[in-house]
Amino acid sequence: MKQISLRAARTNANLTLEQVAEATGISVPTLSKWENYITFPTAMQLKRLCFLFGCTMNDIFVPDKLAES
């Protein structure tokens, strides 16, 4: 399977930033920064997002910068 961005995973799940924020307790500005690769979620945060989006962590595109940390 081709990897997708967090934004694509969210939109494929038909969720808004506000809905994801409410469901996960993560702020909308933080989610927006993650979707724009300004900052990155921790592995645990990413796991929660994938559960919400109905995908696996392997399905999400992770930039090299994050993968190295």
Phi and psi restraints in degrees (range 20) as a CNS / XPLOR table:
assign (resid 1 and name C) (resid 2 and name N)
       (resid 2 and name CA) (resid 2 and name C) 1.0 -72.8 20.0 2
assign (resid 2 and name N) (resid 2 and name CA)
       (resid 2 and name C) (resid 3 and name N) 1.0 138.9 20.0 2
assign (resid 2 and name C) (resid 3 and name N)
       (resid 3 and name CA) (resid 3 and name C) 1.0 -75.1 20.0 2
assign (resid 3 and name N) (resid 3 and name CA)
       (resid 3 and name C) (resid 4 and name N) 1.0 147.4 20.0 2
assign (resid 3 and name C) (resid 4 and name N)
       (resid 4 and name CA) (resid 4 and name C) 1.0 -124.1 20.0 2
assign (resid 4 and name N) (resid 4 and name CA)
       (resid 4 and name C) (resid 5 and name N) 1.0 162.7 20.0 2
assign (resid 4 and name C) (resid 5 and name N)
       (resid 5 and name CA) (resid 5 and name C) 1.0 -78.4 20.0 2
assign (resid 5 and name N) (resid 5 and name CA)
       (resid 5 and name C) (resid 6 and name N) 1.0 164.7 20.0 2
assign (resid 5 and name C) (resid 6 and name N)
       (resid 6 and name CA) (resid 6 and name C) 1.0 -59.2 20.0 2
assign (resid 6 and name N) (resid 6 and name CA)
       (resid 6 and name C) (resid 7 and name N) 1.0 -40.5 20.0 2
assign (resid 6 and name C) (resid 7 and name N)
       (resid 7 and name CA) (resid 7 and name C) 1.0 -61.3 20.0 2
assign (resid 7 and name N) (resid 7 and name CA)
       (resid 7 and name C) (resid 8 and name N) 1.0 -44.3 20.0 2
assign (resid 7 and name C) (resid 8 and name N)
       (resid 8 and name CA) (resid 8 and name C) 1.0 -64.9 20.0 2
assign (resid 8 and name N) (resid 8 and name CA)
       (resid 8 and name C) (resid 9 and name N) 1.0 -40.7 20.0 2
assign (resid 8 and name C) (resid 9 and name N)
       (resid 9 and name CA) (resid 9 and name C) 1.0 -61.4 20.0 2
assign (resid 9 and name N) (resid 9 and name CA)
       (resid 9 and name C) (resid 10 and name N) 1.0 -42.2 20.0 2
assign (resid 9 and name C) (resid 10 and name N)
       (resid 10 and name CA) (resid 10 and name C) 1.0 -66.0 20.0 2
assign (resid 10 and name N) (resid 10 and name CA)
       (resid 10 and name C) (resid 11 and name N) 1.0 -46.4 20.0 2
assign (resid 10 and name C) (resid 11 and name N)
       (resid 11 and name CA) (resid 11 and name C) 1.0 -69.3 20.0 2
assign (resid 11 and name N) (resid 11 and name CA)
       (resid 11 and name C) (resid 12 and name N) 1.0 -34.5 20.0 2
assign (resid 11 and name C) (resid 12 and name N)
       (resid 12 and name CA) (resid 12 and name C) 1.0 -63.7 20.0 2
assign (resid 12 and name N) (resid 12 and name CA)
       (resid 12 and name C) (resid 13 and name N) 1.0 -29.2 20.0 2
assign (resid 12 and name C) (resid 13 and name N)
       (resid 13 and name CA) (resid 13 and name C) 1.0 -85.5 20.0 2
assign (resid 13 and name N) (resid 13 and name CA)
       (resid 13 and name C) (resid 14 and name N) 1.0 3.4 20.0 2
assign (resid 13 and name C) (resid 14 and name N)
       (resid 14 and name CA) (resid 14 and name C) 1.0 57.1 20.0 2
assign (resid 14 and name N) (resid 14 and name CA)
       (resid 14 and name C) (resid 15 and name N) 1.0 44.4 20.0 2
assign (resid 14 and name C) (resid 15 and name N)
       (resid 15 and name CA) (resid 15 and name C) 1.0 -119.6 20.0 2
assign (resid 15 and name N) (resid 15 and name CA)
       (resid 15 and name C) (resid 16 and name N) 1.0 144.8 20.0 2
assign (resid 15 and name C) (resid 16 and name N)
       (resid 16 and name CA) (resid 16 and name C) 1.0 -89.8 20.0 2
assign (resid 16 and name N) (resid 16 and name CA)
       (resid 16 and name C) (resid 17 and name N) 1.0 165.5 20.0 2
assign (resid 16 and name C) (resid 17 and name N)
       (resid 17 and name CA) (resid 17 and name C) 1.0 -57.1 20.0 2
assign (resid 17 and name N) (resid 17 and name CA)
       (resid 17 and name C) (resid 18 and name N) 1.0 -41.0 20.0 2
assign (resid 17 and name C) (resid 18 and name N)
       (resid 18 and name CA) (resid 18 and name C) 1.0 -63.6 20.0 2
assign (resid 18 and name N) (resid 18 and name CA)
       (resid 18 and name C) (resid 19 and name N) 1.0 -40.2 20.0 2
assign (resid 18 and name C) (resid 19 and name N)
       (resid 19 and name CA) (resid 19 and name C) 1.0 -66.2 20.0 2
assign (resid 19 and name N) (resid 19 and name CA)
       (resid 19 and name C) (resid 20 and name N) 1.0 -41.5 20.0 2
assign (resid 19 and name C) (resid 20 and name N)
       (resid 20 and name CA) (resid 20 and name C) 1.0 -65.7 20.0 2
assign (resid 20 and name N) (resid 20 and name CA)
       (resid 20 and name C) (resid 21 and name N) 1.0 -42.9 20.0 2
assign (resid 20 and name C) (resid 21 and name N)
       (resid 21 and name CA) (resid 21 and name C) 1.0 -59.1 20.0 2
assign (resid 21 and name N) (resid 21 and name CA)
       (resid 21 and name C) (resid 22 and name N) 1.0 -45.1 20.0 2
assign (resid 21 and name C) (resid 22 and name N)
       (resid 22 and name CA) (resid 22 and name C) 1.0 -64.9 20.0 2
assign (resid 22 and name N) (resid 22 and name CA)
       (resid 22 and name C) (resid 23 and name N) 1.0 -40.6 20.0 2
assign (resid 22 and name C) (resid 23 and name N)
       (resid 23 and name CA) (resid 23 and name C) 1.0 -72.6 20.0 2
assign (resid 23 and name N) (resid 23 and name CA)
       (resid 23 and name C) (resid 24 and name N) 1.0 -27.3 20.0 2
assign (resid 23 and name C) (resid 24 and name N)
       (resid 24 and name CA) (resid 24 and name C) 1.0 -110.5 20.0 2
assign (resid 24 and name N) (resid 24 and name CA)
       (resid 24 and name C) (resid 25 and name N) 1.0 -14.8 20.0 2
assign (resid 24 and name C) (resid 25 and name N)
       (resid 25 and name CA) (resid 25 and name C) 1.0 77.5 20.0 2
assign (resid 25 and name N) (resid 25 and name CA)
       (resid 25 and name C) (resid 26 and name N) 1.0 17.1 20.0 2
assign (resid 25 and name C) (resid 26 and name N)
       (resid 26 and name CA) (resid 26 and name C) 1.0 -102.6 20.0 2
assign (resid 26 and name N) (resid 26 and name CA)
       (resid 26 and name C) (resid 27 and name N) 1.0 138.9 20.0 2
assign (resid 26 and name C) (resid 27 and name N)
       (resid 27 and name CA) (resid 27 and name C) 1.0 -70.2 20.0 2
assign (resid 27 and name N) (resid 27 and name CA)
       (resid 27 and name C) (resid 28 and name N) 1.0 153.0 20.0 2
assign (resid 27 and name C) (resid 28 and name N)
       (resid 28 and name CA) (resid 28 and name C) 1.0 -59.2 20.0 2
assign (resid 28 and name N) (resid 28 and name CA)
       (resid 28 and name C) (resid 29 and name N) 1.0 -45.7 20.0 2
assign (resid 28 and name C) (resid 29 and name N)
       (resid 29 and name CA) (resid 29 and name C) 1.0 -59.8 20.0 2
assign (resid 29 and name N) (resid 29 and name CA)
       (resid 29 and name C) (resid 30 and name N) 1.0 -36.8 20.0 2
assign (resid 29 and name C) (resid 30 and name N)
       (resid 30 and name CA) (resid 30 and name C) 1.0 -65.7 20.0 2
assign (resid 30 and name N) (resid 30 and name CA)
       (resid 30 and name C) (resid 31 and name N) 1.0 -45.3 20.0 2
assign (resid 30 and name C) (resid 31 and name N)
       (resid 31 and name CA) (resid 31 and name C) 1.0 -60.8 20.0 2
assign (resid 31 and name N) (resid 31 and name CA)
       (resid 31 and name C) (resid 32 and name N) 1.0 -41.8 20.0 2
assign (resid 31 and name C) (resid 32 and name N)
       (resid 32 and name CA) (resid 32 and name C) 1.0 -61.6 20.0 2
assign (resid 32 and name N) (resid 32 and name CA)
       (resid 32 and name C) (resid 33 and name N) 1.0 -41.8 20.0 2
assign (resid 32 and name C) (resid 33 and name N)
       (resid 33 and name CA) (resid 33 and name C) 1.0 -63.4 20.0 2
assign (resid 33 and name N) (resid 33 and name CA)
       (resid 33 and name C) (resid 34 and name N) 1.0 -38.7 20.0 2
assign (resid 33 and name C) (resid 34 and name N)
       (resid 34 and name CA) (resid 34 and name C) 1.0 -64.4 20.0 2
assign (resid 34 and name N) (resid 34 and name CA)
       (resid 34 and name C) (resid 35 and name N) 1.0 -43.6 20.0 2
assign (resid 34 and name C) (resid 35 and name N)
       (resid 35 and name CA) (resid 35 and name C) 1.0 -66.3 20.0 2
assign (resid 35 and name N) (resid 35 and name CA)
       (resid 35 and name C) (resid 36 and name N) 1.0 -26.1 20.0 2
assign (resid 35 and name C) (resid 36 and name N)
       (resid 36 and name CA) (resid 36 and name C) 1.0 -100.2 20.0 2
assign (resid 36 and name N) (resid 36 and name CA)
       (resid 36 and name C) (resid 37 and name N) 1.0 11.0 20.0 2
assign (resid 36 and name C) (resid 37 and name N)
       (resid 37 and name CA) (resid 37 and name C) 1.0 58.2 20.0 2
assign (resid 37 and name N) (resid 37 and name CA)
       (resid 37 and name C) (resid 38 and name N) 1.0 32.0 20.0 2
assign (resid 37 and name C) (resid 38 and name N)
       (resid 38 and name CA) (resid 38 and name C) 1.0 -85.0 20.0 2
assign (resid 38 and name N) (resid 38 and name CA)
       (resid 38 and name C) (resid 39 and name N) 1.0 -45.0 20.0 2
assign (resid 38 and name C) (resid 39 and name N)
       (resid 39 and name CA) (resid 39 and name C) 1.0 -131.3 20.0 2
assign (resid 39 and name N) (resid 39 and name CA)
       (resid 39 and name C) (resid 40 and name N) 1.0 173.2 20.0 2
assign (resid 39 and name C) (resid 40 and name N)
       (resid 40 and name CA) (resid 40 and name C) 1.0 -134.0 20.0 2
assign (resid 40 and name N) (resid 40 and name CA)
       (resid 40 and name C) (resid 41 and name N) 1.0 146.4 20.0 2
assign (resid 40 and name C) (resid 41 and name N)
       (resid 41 and name CA) (resid 41 and name C) 1.0 -72.9 20.0 2
assign (resid 41 and name N) (resid 41 and name CA)
       (resid 41 and name C) (resid 42 and name N) 1.0 156.4 20.0 2
assign (resid 41 and name C) (resid 42 and name N)
       (resid 42 and name CA) (resid 42 and name C) 1.0 -73.7 20.0 2
assign (resid 42 and name N) (resid 42 and name CA)
       (resid 42 and name C) (resid 43 and name N) 1.0 169.5 20.0 2
assign (resid 42 and name C) (resid 43 and name N)
       (resid 43 and name CA) (resid 43 and name C) 1.0 -60.4 20.0 2
assign (resid 43 and name N) (resid 43 and name CA)
       (resid 43 and name C) (resid 44 and name N) 1.0 -39.7 20.0 2
assign (resid 43 and name C) (resid 44 and name N)
       (resid 44 and name CA) (resid 44 and name C) 1.0 -67.1 20.0 2
assign (resid 44 and name N) (resid 44 and name CA)
       (resid 44 and name C) (resid 45 and name N) 1.0 -39.7 20.0 2
assign (resid 44 and name C) (resid 45 and name N)
       (resid 45 and name CA) (resid 45 and name C) 1.0 -66.0 20.0 2
assign (resid 45 and name N) (resid 45 and name CA)
       (resid 45 and name C) (resid 46 and name N) 1.0 -41.4 20.0 2
assign (resid 45 and name C) (resid 46 and name N)
       (resid 46 and name CA) (resid 46 and name C) 1.0 -63.6 20.0 2
assign (resid 46 and name N) (resid 46 and name CA)
       (resid 46 and name C) (resid 47 and name N) 1.0 -39.1 20.0 2
assign (resid 46 and name C) (resid 47 and name N)
       (resid 47 and name CA) (resid 47 and name C) 1.0 -61.1 20.0 2
assign (resid 47 and name N) (resid 47 and name CA)
       (resid 47 and name C) (resid 48 and name N) 1.0 -43.7 20.0 2
assign (resid 47 and name C) (resid 48 and name N)
       (resid 48 and name CA) (resid 48 and name C) 1.0 -63.1 20.0 2
assign (resid 48 and name N) (resid 48 and name CA)
       (resid 48 and name C) (resid 49 and name N) 1.0 -41.4 20.0 2
assign (resid 48 and name C) (resid 49 and name N)
       (resid 49 and name CA) (resid 49 and name C) 1.0 -63.6 20.0 2
assign (resid 49 and name N) (resid 49 and name CA)
       (resid 49 and name C) (resid 50 and name N) 1.0 -44.4 20.0 2
assign (resid 49 and name C) (resid 50 and name N)
       (resid 50 and name CA) (resid 50 and name C) 1.0 -62.1 20.0 2
assign (resid 50 and name N) (resid 50 and name CA)
       (resid 50 and name C) (resid 51 and name N) 1.0 -38.6 20.0 2
assign (resid 50 and name C) (resid 51 and name N)
       (resid 51 and name CA) (resid 51 and name C) 1.0 -60.8 20.0 2
assign (resid 51 and name N) (resid 51 and name CA)
       (resid 51 and name C) (resid 52 and name N) 1.0 -44.8 20.0 2
assign (resid 51 and name C) (resid 52 and name N)
       (resid 52 and name CA) (resid 52 and name C) 1.0 -65.3 20.0 2
assign (resid 52 and name N) (resid 52 and name CA)
       (resid 52 and name C) (resid 53 and name N) 1.0 -39.7 20.0 2
assign (resid 52 and name C) (resid 53 and name N)
       (resid 53 and name CA) (resid 53 and name C) 1.0 -81.8 20.0 2
assign (resid 53 and name N) (resid 53 and name CA)
       (resid 53 and name C) (resid 54 and name N) 1.0 -11.9 20.0 2
assign (resid 53 and name C) (resid 54 and name N)
       (resid 54 and name CA) (resid 54 and name C) 1.0 75.0 20.0 2
assign (resid 54 and name N) (resid 54 and name CA)
       (resid 54 and name C) (resid 55 and name N) 1.0 37.2 20.0 2
assign (resid 54 and name C) (resid 55 and name N)
       (resid 55 and name CA) (resid 55 and name C) 1.0 -136.8 20.0 2
assign (resid 55 and name N) (resid 55 and name CA)
       (resid 55 and name C) (resid 56 and name N) 1.0 176.5 20.0 2
assign (resid 55 and name C) (resid 56 and name N)
       (resid 56 and name CA) (resid 56 and name C) 1.0 -102.9 20.0 2
assign (resid 56 and name N) (resid 56 and name CA)
       (resid 56 and name C) (resid 57 and name N) 1.0 165.1 20.0 2
assign (resid 56 and name C) (resid 57 and name N)
       (resid 57 and name CA) (resid 57 and name C) 1.0 -63.8 20.0 2
assign (resid 57 and name N) (resid 57 and name CA)
       (resid 57 and name C) (resid 58 and name N) 1.0 -27.9 20.0 2
assign (resid 57 and name C) (resid 58 and name N)
       (resid 58 and name CA) (resid 58 and name C) 1.0 -69.5 20.0 2
assign (resid 58 and name N) (resid 58 and name CA)
       (resid 58 and name C) (resid 59 and name N) 1.0 -20.8 20.0 2
assign (resid 58 and name C) (resid 59 and name N)
       (resid 59 and name CA) (resid 59 and name C) 1.0 -78.5 20.0 2
assign (resid 59 and name N) (resid 59 and name CA)
       (resid 59 and name C) (resid 60 and name N) 1.0 -18.8 20.0 2
assign (resid 59 and name C) (resid 60 and name N)
       (resid 60 and name CA) (resid 60 and name C) 1.0 -91.5 20.0 2
assign (resid 60 and name N) (resid 60 and name CA)
       (resid 60 and name C) (resid 61 and name N) 1.0 132.1 20.0 2
assign (resid 60 and name C) (resid 61 and name N)
       (resid 61 and name CA) (resid 61 and name C) 1.0 -69.0 20.0 2
assign (resid 61 and name N) (resid 61 and name CA)
       (resid 61 and name C) (resid 62 and name N) 1.0 126.5 20.0 2
assign (resid 61 and name C) (resid 62 and name N)
       (resid 62 and name CA) (resid 62 and name C) 1.0 -119.3 20.0 2
assign (resid 62 and name N) (resid 62 and name CA)
       (resid 62 and name C) (resid 63 and name N) 1.0 117.1 20.0 2
assign (resid 62 and name C) (resid 63 and name N)
       (resid 63 and name CA) (resid 63 and name C) 1.0 -59.3 20.0 2
assign (resid 63 and name N) (resid 63 and name CA)
       (resid 63 and name C) (resid 64 and name N) 1.0 152.1 20.0 2
assign (resid 63 and name C) (resid 64 and name N)
       (resid 64 and name CA) (resid 64 and name C) 1.0 -53.2 20.0 2
assign (resid 64 and name N) (resid 64 and name CA)
       (resid 64 and name C) (resid 65 and name N) 1.0 -37.5 20.0 2
assign (resid 64 and name C) (resid 65 and name N)
       (resid 65 and name CA) (resid 65 and name C) 1.0 -56.9 20.0 2
assign (resid 65 and name N) (resid 65 and name CA)
       (resid 65 and name C) (resid 66 and name N) 1.0 -41.8 20.0 2
assign (resid 65 and name C) (resid 66 and name N)
       (resid 66 and name CA) (resid 66 and name C) 1.0 -75.9 20.0 2
assign (resid 66 and name N) (resid 66 and name CA)
       (resid 66 and name C) (resid 67 and name N) 1.0 -41.1 20.0 2
assign (resid 66 and name C) (resid 67 and name N)
       (resid 67 and name CA) (resid 67 and name C) 1.0 -61.2 20.0 2
assign (resid 67 and name N) (resid 67 and name CA)
       (resid 67 and name C) (resid 68 and name N) 1.0 -28.0 20.0 2
assign (resid 67 and name C) (resid 68 and name N)
       (resid 68 and name CA) (resid 68 and name C) 1.0 -80.1 20.0 2
assign (resid 68 and name N) (resid 68 and name CA)
       (resid 68 and name C) (resid 69 and name N) 1.0 -19.5 20.0 2
